Amino acid sequence: MQKRRLGKDGPEVSALGLGCMGMSHGYGPPKDKQEMISLLRSAVERGVTLFDTAEAYGPYSNEELVGEALAPFKGRVVIATKFGFKFGPNGQQMGLDSRPEHIQEVAESSLRRLRVDSLDLFYQHRVDPDVPIEDVAGAVKDLIQAGKVRCFGLSEAGVRTIRRAHAVQPVTALQNEYSLWWRRPEEEVLPALEELGIGFVPFSPLGKGFLTGKIDENTTFDSSDFRNIVPRFTPEARKANQVLVDLLRQLAERKKATPARIALAWLLAQKPWIVPIPGTTKLERLEENMGAADVELTPDDLREIESAASRITVQGERYPERLERMTGR
């Protein structure tokens, strides 16, 4: 697996990481724990060194899973986790909380669940409008100075917030959604990251599974699957958006690849400091995704994709309005 550096001064990681959320949360019932431990360890064996989790995934159970699975590889992998939500006694999400004292509490709990001495990358999961970002960055800076956190990250933050945070504690990485069907980061975020020397970790690089070509308007999801409430995943939107998958499929046939590999290769070709984190719960999909690092898209290929994609209008919002309001702050 090729390596890339996260940010100017961040860790060197595999060109593709592994998003772990779906193993415990978001895409139907939690998967079998032993199977997921086996999958995570298989990923390490195949050269993956960046793993993404969060206290919110479960909540808590995903961190515990990742901690147990990766304990034998201490020092060989980079584990990213996140703070910024508060939870009730039954695990229900109760809004945002990035108060410095809460960040400290989450860090201690995440250290324990992940079975590590220091958190490699600690993201603010969503910007909290009630807490100045300078206070958030300062709290993480204190944790870094105490040796409990190595690197500071932001997730779904806007450019103004990124700059303000970076002035207090250098931001190593930003994690936002980015793929061929969500390209808004190109407008302001990517130029700012390049200027500041911050790495970019796109989540949902395969459009929550849609860009793999395995989903159409007739696909049904488990009742607990997050995609049931996503406007972009209504049957009508899925039918309209198939044209984007068709574009990937055509190029994949020429390249003897798959639509997923082309979608990920396209992301890798955008900037050398981009590290996508496709998620999966299946070994064959892990291997398919990792193969994207070996797909070479020529300048002509990239121009062809750009030309064709520019004529496609993706149907449906990427989040329900309530969740979209929590992004880009």
N, C-alpha and C positions, 0 to 999 in steps of 0.2 A: 504493500500500500504506500502510495506517495505521501509525503509529509507537507504540511503547511504551517506557517506561524500565525497564531492568533494575535493580531495586533503587532505593533512595533516591538514591544518588549514582552509579549505574552509567551505562553508555552508552545512548543512545536507539537502538533497533533496530526493524526491521520487526515488525509484530504476529505474523507467522509466520516462523520461521526454516526452515532446511533441514538435516536430519540427513543426514550424508554417509556414514555407516558402510557401508550396504548397497551402495555403489558398489564397495567393495573387500573386504568381509568380512561374514560372518554369514548372508547370505541367498543361498547358492549361490556359484558361481565369480565372481571379479572381473569386472566389466563392462569393455567396451572403453574404453580410456583416453581416446581422442579424443572418443568419444561423451559420456563423463562430463565432460570439459572443456567441451564445447559446452553440456551441460545446466547446469553450474554458472554459466557466463557468461550463459546465458538467464535463470537465476534472478535474477542481478544486474539484468539489463535489465528484469525484471518487478517490481523493487522490493524484492527480498529483500536484507537487509543482515546477517543473522546466520547464520553457517555453523558447524556443529558437527562436529568430528573428534576424533581421539585417536591417540597413538602406538600404542595396542593394536590399532587397526583395520588389519589386514594381517598382522603389525604393520608399521608405518612407511609402508606404501604409500599409505594414505589421506591422511596429512599431505602426502606428496609430491605427490599428485594435486591436493589442494585448494590447496597452495602455488603450483603451476604455473598452475592455472586462474584463480586470483584475483590473481595478481601484477599484472595491468594495473589493478586497482581498489584499489591501496594507498591507505589513508586513507578509502575510501568504504564499506568493509565491516568487520564485527566477526567475527573468527575465534576460536572457542573450541576449546581442546584440553585434554588431560588427562594426568596423571602417576599413578603409583602401582602399576604392575606391573613385574615383572622378566622378562626374556626370555632364553632360551638362544641358542646360536650359530645355530641353525636357525629362530629365531623362535618357538620353542615357549614358551608362558606357564609361568613357574616360580614363581607365587605373587605375593604383594604385597611392595612395597618403597617405603615413603614416608620413608626416612631422609633427613634434610636434604641430605646430600651427593649422594644419588641424584636428589632433586628438582632440584638445581642442574644435574646432568648432563643430565637429560631436557629441562630448559628450553633449554639450549644446543643440543641436537639438534633440538628442535622449532622453534626460531628459524631454524635452517638449512633444515630441510625445508619450512617454511611461507614462507620467503623474506621474513621480516619483521624489523624491528628490535626489536619489542616484542610480547609475546603479549597479545592483548586480554583474554582471559579464560582463566585457568589453573585447571582443576578438579582436585581429588583424585578419582580415578576410583572408588575404593572405600576406605573407612576401614580403615587398617592397625592391627590391635589391638596390634601390637608397637611402635608408635611413638606417643607421646603426641600428641594433636591439637594441643597448644600448640606442640610442636616443628615440626609440619608448617606451621601458620599462621605461625610465626616465620620459617621458611625462605622461604615465599612473600613475607612482608613484606620480607625482605632483597632478594629479587628485584625487588619493586616499587620499593624505595628505590634500587636500582641501575638502574632504568629498563628492565629486561628483561621485566617483567610489568606490566600495567595493573590487572587486577582478579582477585580470588581467588574461586574457587567450590568447592563440594562436590557430590559425586554419591552418591545413595543413602545419605545420612547420616541419623542419627536426631537428635531435637531436642536431647538433651543434648550431643552432639558439636558441633552447629551453634552452640549458645550458647558453648561453651568456645572454639571456633575464633574466633568473632566477637569475643570479648573481647580477643583478641591482634591479629587483623587483620580489619577489617570484611569480612564475606562479601557479595559482590555478588549472587551467584545460587546457587540450589540446583537441581541437575538430578536429578529422580527420575521414575520412571514414574508417570503419572497419565492416566486416561481414564475413560470411562463403564464400563469393565470392570475397572478397578483404582483404587478410590477411597480407599484407606487414608490417603493424605496429608491428607484432610479431617479426620481425627481429631485429630492433634496438630501436624503439620508446617505446614499452611497458617496456623493461628492464630499460631504462633511466627514465621513469616516476616513476617506482617503487622505484628506487634509490633516486630520488629527492622528492618523496612525492607529486606528481602531479596527479590530477584526470584525467580520460579519458572519453570523451563524444563522442561516435561514432555516426556520422551522416550516413544516408542511411543504417541503420542496417538491412533493409530488401531488400537491393540491388535495391533501387529506385522502389520498388514494386514487383520485379521479384521473390523474395523468398517467396512471399505469395502464389504462385501457381495460381494466377489469370491472369497471362500473358503468352501467348504462341506465336509461330511464326506468327499467324494470327491476333494478336491484333493490332489495329490501334490506333494511338495517334493523338490528336488535333494538328493542324499545329504549334501552339505556344508552344508545349510540348518539353522541353529540351531533352527528350530521343530520339527524332528524329535525333539528331546529335551525339549520343553516340555510338561508334563502338560496344559496348557490346550489344546494342539493335537492331542491324540489324536482320532481320528475320532469317538469317542463324545462327547467334550467339545465338539467343534465342532458336532456335531448338536444337543446340548442347548443350546448357547450361541447358536444361530441366532435364538432369541426376542429377543435384544438387537438384532441386526441388523434384525429385522422391525420393531421399535419405531422405529429410525432411518429405515427405508425409508418407513414410513407418514408420518412428519413430512416427510421429504424430498419426497414426492409433493405434499404440500400447499404446500410452500415452493418448488416447482420447483427443487429442489436435488438433491444426491446424499447417500447415507448418510455418506460421508466428510466432506462439507462440514458436515452437521449435527453430527457428532461433534466436529469442530474448533471450530465456532461455539459449541457448548456449553461447551467449555473456555475459550474467549475470554471468555465471559459470566460466568465464575466470579469472576474478579478482574482488575482493569486492569493488574496487574503480572505476569500469566501470559503467557509467550511459547512456545507449542508448537513443536516442531521435527520435523514429519513428514518421513520420509525417502522418497525415490523414486529410481528410475533412468530414469523415462520422462517426457518433456516433457508429455504429456497429463495425467499424474497430478500433475505440478507445478502445472499451470494449474488443475486441479480443486481441489487443496488450497489454493492461494492464493485462490481464489474464496470460501473460507469466511469471509474477513475482511469480505465484503460481505453475508453472510447475517445478518439481524437476527432474533434470537429474542426474542419478547415475554415479559413476565413470565408470561403464560398458557402460552406454549410451554414455558418452563422448568419451571413447576409440573407440566405434563402429563408432561414427561420424567421429572421427579423422582418423581412418583406411580407411573408405570409401571415405572421402573427399580427402585424400592424393592421391588417384588414379584418381581423376577428374582434368582435366585441363580446367579451365574456358576460353572460347573463347571470344576474343575481348578486346580491351583496355577500361578502365573505363571512359576515357575522350578523346575528340579530342586532338591532339598534342598541340595545342595552349594553352588549359586549363591545360593540364598535366604539362606543363613547369612552371606553377605558383605554383606547389605543391612541398613539400619536400625540400624547400630551407633552 
